[in-house]
Structures are given as C-alpha cells and as structure tokens.
C-alpha cells in the first residue's frame, strides 16, 4: 500500500519505503453547515459522533447482532465466487527476526517509523484469527508464509515452521475457509539479501526451490497459490521518480551491508528496479513451475499493484513509460497463469512531472489520495483487456480512521464490482485488505486498514463496524463453500 509523510507545505507519498512523489497539501475543506452558520456541529463532527455510536453498539450487542441489523439487499453473484480477507506474515506474525525487513527496521538511521516487533502476535494467536474469519462468514483467507522462517539458512528447512503452517491450513479447511497462500509478500531471508537479493539472478532459482519445498508441505490443503505479491510495485515508483533511487537509499544499503558483513545487499524494494523486475518475472515463472510440479491441479498466479492511472494533458508520455515498464511485461506473464490477482486502491492523475493532487470533491484516504469506489472497475477492465485470464481481487480496502467512510467505501466498492462482473469481466472473488490493523511497513502501526482493531499492548482483537457490514454483505451473497479455486 501507499503511505504518506510530510514536508513543509507538501505531502509526500511512498510505496512502502520508496518515495514516489510530493504534492501540495490541499487547504482544509470547510463544512457547508459551518459556512452557512446553520449548526455548531460540522459534518466531520457528526460523522465522528455517529461512528462512535456505531462502534459502541457493535461492542455492546456483539458482532452477530450487528450483522443481523445491517440487512443489505440480496444480489446474484457468480456461483463459485469467493469472499475473504487478507494479511501478510511479516505484518501480523511478529518477531520475524531472520528477514531482511527486520534488519532494515533496526538499522541506525532507519527510515522505518518503528519496528514490527510482536506485530499482532499472530504466530501465537492464529487460532483467534481463524475465529474472526468464521465470525465474518468468509469463504477464503489469503495469507502469506514466511520464507525467512521456513528456510532460515540456505537449504536448512524448519520442519516446525512448515508444520505450523500446515496446522493453520487444516484449521481453515475445518472451518470451511479456503486458504489462498502467498509464497512471498515483500520479505526475504537475510541470507538472500546478503547475496544481492532480488537483483541477483540466482534468487529466481532459490525462490523456486523454496516454493517447491513449501508446496510439498502444504500444497494439498490450499485452494490457490500466489507466487509473488506486487512484483511491479518497485519499478512503478522508480519510473514515477524519473528513474532515480529514493532519498537515502544508498546510505541504507551501505548500513545493511555493514550489518550483514557482506559487500552486497538487496531487497525487494531496493536497488536497480529493472534488474529486480526481471528477476521477479523469472522467479514467478520458475516458482509457478515448481509449485505445479508438486500439485499439478493447483491454481497459481501472482498479484499486481494496480492503481487507476489517468493521464492528463502532457502526462501521456509518463503514463506510457509506467505502463510499458511496470504493467505490460507483467500482464504478458500473467497470461500464462491460472488467474491474476488484482490489487486496486487509488486513482492517480498523471501530469508531465508525476502524480497530481486529487481534485476537490472526491473521496480521499488518510494519505490524501483519491480512493473512489469505482477505481475497482477501471482497474479490472484494464487487467482483463491486457491479461485475458480470470481475475481475482486479492486486495482492496482503504486507509482511514473514519470508520463510517470505511463502511461506505466497502459497500460502494462492491456495488461497482457487481456491475463490472455483470458487464462480462470474469472475477473469481473479492478479498478485503485487511483482516486487522497491522504493521504497515515503513509507516509502522499508524495506517488503519483492518476490519478488526488490535490492542498494541494486549493484542486483543475488536471488531469495527465495517466487520459487521462486510459480514452482512457476504451473508447476503449466499456464498458456496468450495474445495479449490476455479
């Protein structure tokens, strides 16, 4: 996901740790009621008060009662359409000490706001997470397995880790929930980073070896596999920045090399973006083949970061460079897969020098980027036009602390999704990001995407109003439990 930071008079947007662009901070929008002197209570105050009442009602009555009270209209969805939520290992498990990101979080001068630490403690509390999924009534759960835990040293496999992931998959199956497993969600073992990371062509074969070993351990229990998460994200940011490294990258890489005692350091979001892109494409192809060698019938694809990019006059050339370098090659690769995971969040208008400020009157997320619900339709249409394989919304949501906005965004997004499917675009399912508030990379625990809140001290999970809304929408769709994707 994209994050924001601040500079004087500007807001700067990042893809994980990578600064993409800066834009002027828009002036505050006055409430019409306040302008007209009709009320002392602004629209935002009303929304905040109503949200607080809804949160209190959800907590008091319990999620089942809130679900029953929602009563959304019933609509017809594809018979085998799946509904779910998503997380990623490093963002929720905690203490992923063998990963490159753990190293980066603890470097002197790190650009991470805070370390991941215990995260949501899901390594120990995964049964609570399964209970939350059952409470939501979803039929699938997309989560990632952690390479750094499974292969902490080259060729050394942690059987205890593989056994835990197998128990998680079995528990999901027992609950009637289809596991969709991502084999790599940004983080890699330190030893991979010390050998050049994703700039090193050998990483493609090492990833395939890991994917095969993991597939042998859990492949019979999962419903589909995603090889890599958003391998196009780094090159997208790189092209947007005019093919320049992000500020401070060289110093961070130098510090990581010193910490590892290696003359090389590479990470999924650092280094030569075009080399990383090409190694990711090779790793995806070889990883897919490795998984299929173990489980030939298992459906395999990758997921892409796909925002709705709209060129404005003068921005056509930059838009084309982004498409050619960060989308076209991935669409071509996805055409050989069983499905393509599509992950739309925002709309960006592109000018000659980069992204433009969102226009007035559109929904904004907490970073100030446009988060209109119809983004999902525009992105699905583009992906279908170029990849021509079944699509799967493997992530979608909104960064916000306004829970009324989260509910509204979710419901309206599903309205647009339903219309898009009715128009002939093949979509296998919808997965909301995320199940719970979690560690959002360099931005730490500030951004909120979850259907559940997590107490940072006790790790207690609490359903937000959007959890009841989503559960009611899923129930109204009358989902069918399935054994495998497609």
Secondary structure, 3 states (H helix, E strand, C coil): CEEEEEECCEEEEEECCEEEEEEECCCCCCCHHHHHCCCCCCHHHHHHHHHHHHHHHHHHHCHHHHHHHHCCCCCCCCCCCEEEEECCHHHHCCCCCCEHHHHHHCCCCCCCCCCCCCCCCHHHHHHHHHHHHHHHCCCEEEEECCHHHHCCECCECCHHHHHHHHHHHHHHHHCCCEEEEEEECCCCEHHHHHCCHHHCCHHHHHHHHHHHHHHHHHHHHEEEEEEEECCCHHHHHHHHCCCCCCCCHHHHHHHHHHHHCCCCCCCCCCCCHHHHHHHHHHHHHHHHHHHHHHCCCCEEEEEEECCEEEECCCCHHHHHHHHHHHHHHHHHHHCCCCEEEEECCCEEEEECCEECCCCCCCCECCCCCECCCCHHHHHHHHHHHHHCCCEEEEECCCCCCCHHHHHHHHHHHHHHHHHHHHCCCCEEEEEEECCECCCCHHHCCCCCCCCEEECCCCCCEEECHHHHHHHHHHHHCCCCCCCCCC
